[in-house]
Amino acid sequence: MDAVQTMERRRKRLIIQGVIKHVVVLLIGFVMIYPLIWMFMSSLTPNQYIFHDPSLLPRTIYFRNFIEGWRGVGGRQSFATFFGNSFFYAGVATFGAVFSSSVIAYSFSRGRYRGKKVLFAILIGTLLLPGQVLMVPTYLWFHWLGWVGTYLPLIVPAFFGGAFFIFLITNFMNAIPRELDEAARIDGCSFYGIYVRIIMPLSVPALVTAGLFSFIWRWDDFMGPLLYIQRHARFPVSLALRVFADPTTVTDWGAFFAMSTLSLLPAVLIFIFFQRYLVEGISTSGLKG
């Protein structure tokens, strides 16, 4: 009888602990996403009530903010142009970063040559360099090349790999059994053929993970376009949103929050659809270091 009572008390204690954990997690999650909820609700609120109404729910659903915001500031350029610029910049740079990083990672994982470990150590060391240190010399270099004002400074470097992506994909490739390489080599597959037919298809989770990080980082990038993009028609979404907050004029906060909400959709949708690959790519890449 005592054993039954002890098990019952233990079961109730576990239930109470589970309820407390879920409540704490929900509260922390709400605090984290509250700014996003407030931004979305503000995008449906008229300008005069955004900062003066303490209620989170809008009094009326005001979709005109999306219409005015999509037209752009002063009607000079539609936000369709800015979204197109962002997709072009982020898409092309992401393709270049993932492809080049995978090739370099394959060299580190399967290549046999002197100095490989030293080169890999130098590669990891570059992760310690803050971007601000390289900002001025790279700008001067691209200015000398005549690339300032174009997307070339933002896209071309991506085709030479990224240290973080190379490290991520290399660790994933190291976890792939080398017996597959030997079997393919017996069948007459070359070094590069093994990469195309064996390693690359098996590395899809790591490639998708690198692609997700690369796309989201470039979609949210503000400093890079601010340095190199000068024409209003070439602005990505990150710079176009900054145009709304002009201290010399009256800021249309409703339109600003509406376009900010839309700017989050691509990254959120991509994360939702490729979440399975993201988890698999990160977890598997950590098996071997």
C-alpha positions in Angstrom: 0.0 0.0 0.0 2.9 2.4 0.9 4.5 1.6 -2.5 1.3 2.5 -4.3 1.0 5.8 -2.5 4.6 6.6 -3.1 4.2 6.0 -6.9 1.1 8.1 -6.9 2.8 11.0 -5.1 5.8 10.6 -7.5 3.4 10.7 -10.5 1.7 13.8 -9.3 5.1 15.5 -8.6 6.2 14.7 -12.1 3.0 16.1 -13.5 3.4 19.3 -11.5 7.0 19.7 -12.6 6.0 19.2 -16.2 3.3 21.8 -16.0 5.7 24.3 -14.4 8.3 23.7 -17.1 5.8 24.2 -19.9 4.5 27.4 -18.3 8.0 28.8 -17.9 8.9 27.9 -21.5 5.7 29.5 -22.8 6.4 32.7 -20.8 9.9 32.9 -22.1 8.7 32.2 -25.6 6.1 34.9 -25.4 8.7 37.4 -24.2 10.9 36.5 -27.1 8.2 36.8 -29.8 6.4 39.7 -28.2 8.2 42.3 -30.4 7.2 40.4 -33.5 3.6 40.2 -32.4 3.6 43.9 -31.6 5.1 44.8 -35.0 2.5 42.7 -36.8 -0.4 44.2 -34.8 1.1 47.7 -35.4 1.1 47.0 -39.2 -2.7 46.7 -38.9 -3.1 49.9 -36.9 -3.5 53.5 -38.1 -0.5 55.7 -37.5 -2.2 57.9 -34.8 -2.8 54.8 -32.6 0.5 52.9 -32.9 2.4 54.6 -30.1 -0.6 56.0 -28.1 -2.8 52.9 -27.7 -1.6 50.6 -25.0 -3.7 47.7 -26.3 -1.9 45.0 -28.2 -5.0 44.3 -30.4 -5.8 47.0 -32.9 -9.1 48.8 -32.7 -9.8 48.3 -36.4 -8.0 46.2 -39.0 -6.3 48.7 -41.2 -4.9 47.0 -44.3 -4.1 50.3 -46.0 -0.6 50.3 -44.4 0.4 47.4 -46.6 -0.9 49.2 -49.7 0.9 52.4 -48.9 4.0 50.6 -47.9 4.1 48.5 -51.1 4.0 51.7 -53.1 7.3 52.8 -51.5 8.3 56.2 -50.1 6.9 58.9 -52.2 5.8 56.4 -54.8 9.3 56.5 -56.4 9.9 52.7 -56.3 7.6 49.9 -55.5 8.6 47.4 -52.8 8.3 44.7 -55.5 11.6 46.1 -56.9 13.3 45.9 -53.5 12.1 42.4 -52.9 13.4 41.4 -56.3 16.8 43.0 -55.5 17.0 41.1 -52.2 16.1 37.8 -53.8 18.7 38.3 -56.6 21.5 39.3 -54.1 20.7 36.7 -51.5 20.0 33.9 -54.0 23.0 34.3 -56.2 25.4 34.9 -53.3 23.9 31.9 -51.4 24.4 29.6 -54.4 28.0 30.7 -54.8 28.8 30.4 -51.1 27.3 26.9 -50.8 28.8 25.5 -54.0 32.3 26.9 -53.4 32.3 26.0 -49.7 31.3 22.4 -50.6 34.1 22.0 -53.1 36.7 23.4 -50.6 35.2 21.2 -47.8 35.6 18.1 -50.0 39.2 19.0 -50.5 39.8 19.2 -46.8 37.8 16.1 -46.1 39.1 13.8 -48.8 42.1 15.4 -50.3 45.7 14.3 -49.5 48.3 17.0 -49.7 50.9 18.7 -47.6 49.8 21.6 -45.4 46.2 20.6 -45.3 45.9 20.8 -41.5 47.8 24.1 -41.5 45.4 25.6 -44.1 42.4 24.4 -42.2 43.7 25.9 -39.0 44.2 29.2 -40.8 40.7 28.9 -42.1 39.3 28.5 -38.6 41.5 31.4 -37.4 39.8 33.7 -39.9 36.5 33.2 -38.0 38.1 35.2 -35.1 38.5 38.3 -37.3 35.6 40.8 -36.8 34.1 42.1 -39.9 34.8 45.7 -38.9 38.6 45.0 -39.2 38.2 44.1 -42.9 35.6 46.7 -43.8 37.9 49.6 -44.8 40.6 47.6 -46.8 37.9 45.6 -48.7 36.0 48.8 -49.5 39.2 50.4 -50.8 40.0 47.3 -52.9 36.5 47.2 -54.4 36.6 51.0 -55.1 39.9 50.5 -56.9 38.2 47.8 -59.0 35.4 50.1 -59.8 32.8 47.8 -58.2 31.3 50.3 -55.8 27.7 51.0 -56.7 27.1 47.4 -58.0 26.3 44.1 -56.4 29.7 42.6 -57.3 31.3 43.3 -53.9 28.4 41.5 -52.2 28.2 38.5 -54.6 31.7 37.8 -56.0 33.4 37.0 -52.6 30.7 34.4 -51.9 32.0 32.3 -54.8 35.3 31.8 -52.9 33.7 30.0 -49.9 32.9 31.0 -46.4 35.0 29.8 -43.4 32.0 28.9 -41.3 30.3 27.0 -44.1 33.5 25.2 -45.0 34.0 24.1 -41.4 30.3 22.9 -41.2 30.4 20.9 -44.4 33.8 19.5 -43.8 32.7 18.0 -40.4 29.6 16.5 -42.1 31.7 15.0 -44.9 34.1 13.5 -42.4 31.2 11.6 -40.9 30.5 9.9 -44.3 32.1 6.4 -44.4 35.2 6.3 -46.6 34.3 2.8 -47.6 31.8 4.4 -50.1 34.8 6.3 -51.7 36.7 3.1 -52.0 33.8 1.2 -53.6 33.2 4.1 -56.1 36.9 4.1 -56.9 36.9 0.4 -57.6 34.0 1.0 -60.0 36.1 3.5 -61.9 34.9 6.8 -60.4 37.5 9.6 -60.3 38.2 11.9 -57.4 35.8 14.5 -58.7 33.3 11.9 -59.7 33.1 10.7 -56.1 32.3 14.2 -55.1 29.5 14.6 -57.6 28.0 11.2 -57.4 28.6 10.1 -53.8 29.6 12.9 -51.4 27.5 15.8 -52.6 24.2 13.9 -52.6 24.9 12.5 -49.1 25.8 16.0 -47.9 22.4 17.6 -48.8 21.5 18.3 -45.1 24.8 20.2 -44.5 24.4 22.0 -47.9 20.9 23.0 -47.0 21.9 24.2 -43.6 24.7 26.3 -45.1 22.2 27.6 -47.7 19.7 28.6 -45.0 22.3 30.5 -42.9 23.7 32.2 -46.0 20.4 33.3 -47.3 19.0 34.6 -44.0 22.3 36.4 -43.3 22.3 38.1 -46.7 18.6 38.8 -46.6 19.0 40.6 -43.3 22.3 42.3 -44.3 22.3 46.0 -43.9 25.9 47.2 -43.6 27.1 45.5 -46.9 24.4 47.1 -49.1 24.8 50.4 -47.2 28.5 50.5 -48.2 28.3 49.5 -51.8 24.8 50.2 -53.1 24.1 53.8 -54.0 21.2 53.9 -56.4 17.7 53.9 -54.8 16.4 51.5 -57.5 19.0 48.9 -56.4 18.3 48.9 -52.7 17.5 45.6 -51.1 14.6 45.3 -48.6 16.9 46.1 -45.6 18.0 49.5 -47.1 14.5 50.2 -48.4 13.0 49.9 -44.9 15.5 52.5 -43.7 14.1 55.0 -46.1 10.8 55.0 -44.2 12.5 56.2 -41.1 13.6 59.6 -42.4 14.3 62.1 -39.6 13.7 65.1 -42.0 10.1 64.0 -42.7 7.1 62.5 -41.0 7.7 58.7 -40.7 4.9 56.5 -41.9 5.2 53.9 -39.1 2.2 51.9 -40.2 3.7 51.3 -43.7 7.1 50.7 -42.1 5.8 48.0 -39.8 3.8 46.5 -42.7 6.8 46.1 -44.9 8.9 44.9 -42.0 6.3 42.1 -41.5 6.5 41.1 -45.1 10.3 41.2 -45.1 10.2 38.4 -42.4 8.1 36.1 -44.5 10.8 34.7 -46.8 13.2 33.8 -44.0 10.4 32.3 -41.8 8.9 30.2 -44.7 12.3 28.9 -45.7 13.1 27.9 -42.1 9.8 26.1 -41.8 10.1 24.1 -45.0 13.8 23.2 -44.5 13.8 22.8 -40.7 14.3 19.0 -41.0 17.5 19.4 -43.0 18.7 22.2 -40.7 18.5 20.0 -37.6 20.0 17.0 -39.3 22.8 19.1 -40.8 23.8 20.7 -37.5 23.5 17.5 -35.4 25.4 15.3 -37.9 28.1 17.9 -38.4 28.9 17.8 -34.7 29.7 14.0 -34.7 33.3 14.6 -35.7 35.4 17.7 -35.3 
